[in-house]
Amino acid sequence: MAGVVVGCAGSAWLVASVLAPEIFHDHLGQAGIEHDSTEAAHVEEAFTDSIVLAWGLAVGVAVLLSLLASWYLTRRVQRSVAVVTASTAEIAGGRYDTRVASPELGREFDDLATSVNELARRLDATDTSRRRMLADLGHEMRTPLATIDSYLEAVDDGVRDYDDDTREVLWTATRRLERLAADIVAVSAVEEHLTRLHPVPTTIAELVGTALDAARERFADKGVELAARDLVDAEVTVDIDRMGQVLGNLLDNALRHTPAGGSVTVSTSLLTTDTSGAEAGAPGRVSVTVTDTGEGVAAHHLDHLFDRFYRVDTARGRHGGGSGIGLAITRALVEAHGGRVSAASDGPGHGARFSVTIPRTARWP
């Protein structure tokens, strides 16, 4: 910046030194003062000296001020960049709790600090999810592997016979491992858009009706009431099988966590405004909400319900047959349709609400 100021000031001084005396000389002639007179020479010399002196001082002051301003701004920018560099180095080293304070150098630098902080937050969340996923995956595999190992050891030691009961236990443990592997492959394929979607026109009422018909027997067997209300006849373009899988997962989840005598209600609505609420969406969207009167969810669990292998109660999930993968697949399929899924609850014992919002005309990746 200082070089630019020096260049501009020097150019202005040079132009003024060359042109101003000539212009002043012409004006003296127009005023009737002889060019060769002593008065004209003295006036022109005085004018030239004043121009040179004034512009010289102006250039000097401008250069000095520009150097000071440049030094000050450079120091501030260097300190801010150094802070961001150090913070990103700490983040790269695994310290995801690092945050960058706003340097107050303008919107661009504030945006940079905000972006770095958001990056750190997301990396922290991703790392936490990864560690939890690996721990849960190891736990999921440990039980069937321990079962297989103990039964095979018992057969080898002659403690147990390889009879029908032993064979059934081994097959059950093996199938559990196979299901776990299939779930991992399924959610990975969906999240990476490897699952091909086949969108066709249908209505949201038809999708919900089909899902309800498929689930009624399971709900009746457990003694949980299944109801539908406010079903809008909005047209959507979706993969019917995949959206059926989404609704089926949400209904199964609600059934799993709703005791006998409870109820699950499916409702739909058209969304015409875009707000930040959990069940809001962009104009031209339709929402499907599954509300249960079951166990409910604590607030700190809500943001993680759609993570792989995440369960609010791990023991309950294992005994209930869930692998903690269904909601992750649900989110991936909904997002593949250009929509979003959210969860809400008033707390344990107050039930939960799961909402799926999709465009009435889907956006395909």
Salt bridges, closest charged atoms under 4 A:
GLU44 OE2 - HIS25 ND1 2.10
GLU108 OE2 - ARG107 NH2 3.62
ASP111 OD2 - ARG107 NH1 3.47
GLU118 OE2 - ARG121 NH2 2.65
GLU118 OE2 - ARG122 NE 2.81
ASP127 OD1 - ARG130 NH2 2.65
ASP127 OD2 - ARG131 NE 2.91
GLU140 OE1 - ARG176 NH2 3.65
GLU140 OE2 - ARG311 NH2 2.76
ASP164 OD1 - ARG167 NH1 2.61
GLU168 OE2 - ARG175 NH2 3.29
GLU191 OE1 - ARG308 NH2 2.50
ASP213 OD1 - ARG216 NE 3.56
ASP230 OD2 - ARG229 NH1 2.95
ASP252 OD1 - ARG218 NH2 2.66
GLU279 OE2 - ARG353 NE 3.75
GLU295 OE1 - HIS257 ND1 3.28
GLU295 OE1 - ARG316 NH1 2.21
ASP307 OD2 - ARG132 NH2 2.86
ASP307 OD2 - HIS304 ND1 3.20
ASP307 OD1 - ARG331 NH1 3.99
